[in-house]
Amino acid sequence: MNQTQPTTTLTSRPALFGPNRVLLGNEDQEWAVYLTGTGDLFEKPSIEQAAASAAEFNASAYATYDGHPMTPVTYALVLRNGYAWTQSTEHRAGRDCGLTDCVSCAAVRMAAVQ
Ligand SMILES: [Zn+2]
């Protein structure tokens, strides 16, 4: 799914983490990839696919960047429920990071089932 969101420019860089973090995507999409600059949003079925897609985009963008000051720089961000995701940020906020092989989150999930 490809949806266009309002464009976020580097001059108006939003807070990605913390109490005032900005909603970049859709809260009803668990996983997505968001491209800064264009605001393109690509829904993904899993964290693994979102991370792989973002990694491929970032590597490709870096490989083709010519360094010219007029060339736009863009980043691919993994979003979870519309917000920028990193494992460490989720853990610091006390949230499940979503990675199935995360030992600390798996322990919490197991405790919740019992
Ligand atoms: Zn975790």
Residues whose N, C-alpha, C, O or C-beta is under 5 A from the ligand:
A	BS01	ZN	D96 C97 G98 C102 C105
